[in-house]
């Protein structure tokens, strides 16, 4: 039978049922197991996956909302939030219009974006020492 004679029916993908979330949640569980066993950190780029709105809803339902959240302003806002599953973080990078440009599930003890860079810590030490010297000078002037 020639290829042109094979009937093809195009069926739109369903967006009302979570098709990919169950597999993704199992992968997150495996990643969390590796984190606990060997401190291996991993992430999943949600924007690279064919996720329907129902998949996002299912992920949010199962992972829940944790106790920690942060917003970072660096080349556009980034929202980091811990899920109710400790060790699983939802990280959303946005453009200036606050539209998501990248979205990740990170399985880690603390997301890299929240960690202080060593050069920033060194600058912080210099700032603190300067402020302490200024404060000691102000105290000497007051006496």
Backbone as CSV, one residue per row, in Angstrom:
resi,resn,N_x,N_y,N_z,CA_x,CA_y,CA_z,C_x,C_y,C_z
1,UNK,0.860,-1.172,0.000,0.000,0.000,0.000,0.903,1.231,0.000
2,UNK,0.713,2.130,-0.952,1.511,3.360,-0.983,1.182,4.249,0.217
3,UNK,2.176,4.977,0.637,2.026,5.865,1.797,0.876,6.847,1.617
4,UNK,0.664,7.312,0.417,-0.405,8.285,0.165,-1.795,7.707,0.376
5,UNK,-1.920,6.401,0.412,-3.234,5.769,0.596,-3.544,5.448,2.056
6,UNK,-2.600,5.663,2.931,-2.830,5.389,4.349,-3.622,6.555,4.936
7,UNK,-4.790,6.255,5.489,-5.607,7.342,6.052,-4.960,7.900,7.322
8,UNK,-4.953,9.220,7.398,-4.384,9.898,8.568,-5.465,10.772,9.175
9,UNK,-5.629,10.613,10.465,-6.607,11.420,11.184,-5.860,12.232,12.235
10,UNK,-5.983,13.542,12.160,-5.331,14.428,13.124,-6.285,14.645,14.284
11,UNK,-5.798,14.329,15.476,-6.599,14.476,16.683,-5.876,15.464,17.590
12,UNK,-6.538,16.554,17.956,-5.870,17.528,18.827,-5.559,16.908,20.188
13,UNK,-4.434,17.326,20.743,-4.034,16.828,22.059,-5.013,17.332,23.111
14,UNK,-5.299,16.484,24.053,-6.177,16.863,25.151,-5.413,17.746,26.121
15,UNK,-6.012,18.822,26.550,-5.371,19.690,27.538,-6.098,19.639,28.874
16,UNK,-7.128,18.801,28.961,-7.896,18.750,30.200,-7.502,17.578,31.090
17,UNK,-6.606,16.708,30.608,-6.137,15.587,31.418,-4.613,15.648,31.503
18,UNK,-4.077,15.442,32.700,-2.617,15.467,32.834,-1.997,14.218,32.213
19,UNK,-1.398,14.369,31.050,-0.821,13.234,30.346,0.622,12.973,30.755
20,UNK,1.391,14.034,30.968,2.813,13.877,31.251,3.176,14.057,32.724
21,UNK,2.300,14.611,33.507,2.597,14.852,34.917,2.906,13.576,35.693
22,UNK,2.172,12.481,35.501,2.494,11.283,36.288,3.939,10.794,36.077
23,UNK,4.396,10.751,34.840,5.773,10.325,34.570,6.766,11.325,35.149
24,UNK,6.448,12.591,35.028,7.325,13.634,35.549,7.433,13.545,37.071
25,UNK,6.336,13.296,37.742,6.349,13.162,39.201,7.161,11.941,39.636
26,UNK,7.080,10.863,38.872,7.910,9.694,39.176,9.388,10.008,38.984
27,UNK,9.716,10.780,37.966,11.099,11.192,37.748,11.583,12.081,38.885
28,UNK,10.729,12.978,39.357,11.086,13.839,40.490,11.347,12.991,41.732
29,UNK,10.532,11.969,41.940,10.742,11.067,43.080,12.098,10.365,42.971
30,UNK,12.463,9.923,41.774,13.760,9.274,41.570,14.906,10.264,41.814
31,UNK,14.727,11.496,41.370,15.738,12.528,41.591,15.901,12.825,43.077
32,UNK,14.780,12.877,43.792,14.819,13.138,45.230,15.518,11.991,45.961
33,UNK,15.293,10.790,45.501,15.976,9.630,46.083,17.496,9.760,45.890
34,UNK,17.920,10.179,44.694,19.357,10.363,44.438,19.931,11.494,45.296
35,UNK,19.139,12.545,45.519,19.588,13.638,46.384,19.838,13.121,47.795
36,UNK,18.892,12.358,48.316,19.000,11.833,49.681,20.172,10.861,49.794
37,UNK,20.348,10.013,48.791,21.388,8.984,48.857,22.791,9.513,48.579
38,UNK,22.916,10.479,47.680,24.266,10.876,47.266,24.457,12.386,47.135
39,UNK,23.469,13.173,47.572,23.504,14.642,47.455,23.559,15.125,46.004
40,UNK,23.153,14.277,45.060,23.127,14.666,43.647,21.983,15.642,43.409
41,UNK,22.306,16.792,42.847,21.275,17.772,42.526,20.963,17.688,41.034
42,UNK,19.694,17.841,40.701,19.255,17.730,39.309,18.115,18.707,39.081
43,UNK,17.849,18.985,37.810,16.723,19.854,37.490,16.034,19.379,36.222
44,UNK,14.797,19.810,36.080,13.983,19.504,34.902,13.531,20.827,34.312
45,UNK,13.789,21.020,33.042,13.361,22.214,32.326,11.919,21.997,31.867
46,UNK,10.981,22.588,32.584,9.566,22.384,32.271,9.189,22.936,30.906
47,UNK,9.847,24.019,30.490,9.513,24.637,29.202,9.932,23.757,28.019
48,UNK,10.818,22.797,28.258,11.259,21.926,27.168,10.352,20.707,27.003
49,UNK,9.373,20.580,27.875,8.487,19.409,27.847,7.113,19.769,27.295
50,UNK,6.449,18.810,26.674,5.092,19.065,26.168,4.057,18.946,27.293
51,UNK,3.967,19.985,28.105,3.045,19.963,29.251,1.796,20.774,28.942
52,UNK,0.658,20.164,29.188,-0.633,20.836,29.030,-0.959,21.564,30.333
53,UNK,-1.891,22.504,30.305,-2.300,23.178,31.545,-2.677,22.182,32.653
54,UNK,-3.283,21.085,32.281,-3.660,20.083,33.287,-2.422,19.445,33.922
55,UNK,-1.340,19.327,33.165,-0.098,18.796,33.725,0.449,19.751,34.785
56,UNK,0.476,21.053,34.458,0.937,22.045,35.430,0.061,22.009,36.687
57,UNK,-1.233,21.924,36.501,-2.156,21.884,37.638,-1.889,20.657,38.510
58,UNK,-1.631,19.531,37.874,-1.377,18.292,38.626,-0.051,18.391,39.375
59,UNK,0.975,18.943,38.730,2.250,19.133,39.412,2.081,20.026,40.635
60,UNK,1.368,21.136,40.456,1.143,22.050,41.582,0.338,21.385,42.689
61,UNK,-0.651,20.569,42.303,-1.479,19.878,43.300,-0.664,18.878,44.112
62,UNK,0.125,18.056,43.442,0.884,17.007,44.129,2.075,17.584,44.893
63,UNK,2.804,18.515,44.284,3.988,19.070,44.943,3.627,20.062,46.039
64,UNK,2.530,20.761,45.886,2.074,21.696,46.909,2.981,22.904,47.054
65,UNK,2.689,23.702,48.057,3.424,24.935,48.324,4.132,24.802,49.662
66,UNK,5.430,25.049,49.654,6.230,24.913,50.860,6.283,26.185,51.679
67,UNK,7.256,26.233,52.570,7.367,27.331,53.527,8.274,28.456,53.058
68,UNK,9.103,28.204,52.052,10.132,29.170,51.663,9.874,29.670,50.254
69,UNK,9.978,30.990,50.073,9.921,31.563,48.735,10.824,32.790,48.715
70,UNK,11.330,33.089,47.524,12.203,34.246,47.364,12.015,34.794,45.968
71,UNK,12.248,36.106,45.832,12.239,36.724,44.513,13.560,37.447,44.335
72,UNK,14.213,37.157,43.230,15.522,37.713,42.926,15.379,38.632,41.726
73,UNK,15.986,39.808,41.806,15.979,40.750,40.685,17.352,40.729,40.041
74,UNK,17.490,39.992,38.954,18.756,39.917,38.222,18.423,39.584,36.778
75,UNK,18.591,40.559,35.886,18.246,40.366,34.461,16.786,39.929,34.336
76,UNK,15.916,40.548,35.103,14.504,40.167,35.151,14.247,39.403,36.436
77,UNK,13.027,39.422,36.909,12.732,38.752,38.179,12.766,37.227,38.062
78,UNK,13.202,36.608,39.130,13.176,35.156,39.256,12.460,34.829,40.551
79,UNK,11.482,33.950,40.462,10.742,33.520,41.653,11.181,32.095,41.993
80,UNK,11.607,31.907,43.224,12.029,30.598,43.717,11.090,30.225,44.846
81,UNK,10.494,29.053,44.734,9.630,28.624,45.841,9.832,27.143,46.122
82,UNK,9.897,26.878,47.396,9.995,25.494,47.830,8.611,24.878,47.689
83,UNK,8.569,23.635,47.268,7.287,22.947,47.252,7.067,22.332,48.632
84,UNK,5.916,21.750,48.851,5.638,21.083,50.123,6.457,19.803,50.260
85,UNK,7.099,19.396,49.177,7.996,18.242,49.194,9.403,18.804,49.392
86,UNK,9.922,18.716,50.603,11.226,19.297,50.906,12.289,18.739,49.966
87,UNK,13.120,19.646,49.455,14.154,19.264,48.505,13.730,19.460,47.064
88,UNK,12.452,19.793,46.848,11.946,20.039,45.494,11.530,21.503,45.408
89,UNK,12.163,22.222,44.479,11.967,23.663,44.320,11.420,23.954,42.933
90,UNK,10.570,24.974,42.838,10.009,25.425,41.554,10.607,26.801,41.282
91,UNK,11.382,26.923,40.212,12.097,28.158,39.890,11.572,28.705,38.569
92,UNK,11.100,29.948,38.589,10.545,30.584,37.391,11.320,31.868,37.103
93,UNK,11.960,31.919,35.933,12.653,33.120,35.470,11.694,33.886,34.567
94,UNK,11.630,35.213,34.741,10.698,36.029,33.965,11.427,37.176,33.269
95,UNK,10.783,37.702,32.233,11.324,38.878,31.555,10.818,40.136,32.269
96,UNK,11.142,41.287,31.715,10.758,42.562,32.338,9.242,42.722,32.450
97,UNK,8.484,42.038,31.586,7.019,42.103,31.646,6.430,41.053,32.589
98,UNK,7.316,40.363,33.317,6.938,39.308,34.276,6.279,38.118,33.588
99,UNK,6.675,37.872,32.346,6.216,36.684,31.624,7.268,35.600,31.805
100,UNK,6.857,34.379,32.131,7.840,33.304,32.317,8.644,33.051,31.043
101,UNK,9.955,33.025,31.199,10.839,32.719,30.070,11.515,31.366,30.257
102,UNK,11.644,30.921,31.485,12.221,29.614,31.791,11.614,29.146,33.109
103,UNK,11.412,27.840,33.198,10.792,27.290,34.405,11.408,25.927,34.682
104,UNK,11.841,25.746,35.921,12.539,24.522,36.287,11.983,23.937,37.581
105,UNK,12.017,22.637,37.654,11.887,21.943,38.929,13.310,21.580,39.307
106,UNK,13.764,22.046,40.459,15.110,21.738,40.925,15.002,20.853,42.152
107,UNK,15.744,19.767,42.118,15.801,18.865,43.261,17.174,19.073,43.888
108,UNK,17.163,19.757,45.028,18.399,20.186,45.685,18.077,20.607,47.104
109,UNK,19.105,20.694,47.924,18.880,21.180,49.281,18.632,22.688,49.281
110,UNK,19.305,23.406,48.393,19.096,24.848,48.235,19.431,25.214,46.796
111,UNK,18.539,25.913,46.115,18.799,26.278,44.719,20.059,27.128,44.577
112,UNK,20.811,26.861,43.543,22.070,27.563,43.289,21.875,29.080,43.247
113,UNK,20.769,29.532,42.694,20.533,30.968,42.551,20.413,31.668,43.907
114,UNK,20.109,30.921,44.965,19.982,31.506,46.293,21.297,31.515,47.065
115,UNK,22.289,30.796,46.584,23.559,30.720,47.288,24.392,31.970,47.000
116,UNK,25.067,32.455,48.020,25.935,33.617,47.870,27.206,33.203,47.143
117,UNK,27.546,33.950,46.108,28.784,33.699,45.365,29.958,34.109,46.251
118,UNK,31.067,33.375,46.212,32.219,33.729,47.059,32.688,35.177,46.900
119,UNK,32.682,35.721,45.691,33.114,37.123,45.512,32.118,38.080,46.170
120,UNK,30.832,37.722,46.153,29.833,38.557,46.835,30.037,38.506,48.350
121,UNK,30.385,37.326,48.880,30.643,37.213,50.322,31.853,38.047,50.710
122,UNK,32.892,38.051,49.871,34.085,38.864,50.146,33.730,40.353,50.130
123,UNK,32.895,40.764,49.166,32.452,42.157,49.111,31.605,42.488,50.339
124,UNK,30.782,41.545,50.779,29.969,41.746,51.975,30.825,41.925,53.215
125,UNK,31.897,41.153,53.312,32.814,41.286,54.442,33.444,42.677,54.458
126,UNK,33.873,43.137,53.289,34.462,44.480,53.199,33.446,45.548,53.591
127,UNK,32.205,45.395,53.145,31.150,46.348,53.492,30.898,46.360,54.995
128,UNK,30.802,45.178,55.593,30.545,45.093,57.036,31.685,45.713,57.831
129,UNK,32.918,45.416,57.448,34.060,45.996,58.162,34.051,47.524,58.066
130,UNK,33.727,48.043,56.877,33.652,49.490,56.692,32.566,50.087,57.572
131,UNK,31.422,49.448,57.622,30.325,49.954,58.447,30.656,49.894,59.933
132,UNK,31.357,48.843,60.335,31.758,48.733,61.739,32.744,49.846,62.105
133,UNK,33.681,50.126,61.191,34.638,51.214,61.439,33.907,52.543,61.537
134,UNK,32.921,52.772,60.626,32.134,54.007,60.661,31.354,54.104,61.961
135,UNK,30.777,52.998,62.397,29.983,52.991,63.625,30.869,53.261,64.831
136,UNK,32.091,52.724,64.853,33.015,52.981,65.966,33.435,54.444,65.978
137,UNK,33.619,55.005,64.770,33.953,56.428,64.673,32.819,57.301,65.166
138,UNK,31.597,56.936,64.808,30.421,57.704,65.272,30.288,57.630,66.783
139,UNK,30.591,56.458,67.354,30.474,56.277,68.797,31.555,57.095,69.522
140,UNK,32.770,57.139,68.938,33.863,57.922,69.546,33.532,59.408,69.505
141,UNK,32.908,59.848,68.390,32.528,61.263,68.261,31.456,61.638,69.269
142,UNK,30.582,60.698,69.614,29.486,60.982,70.537,29.973,61.077,71.967
143,UNK,31.140,60.486,72.252,31.641,60.502,73.641,32.353,61.737,73.900
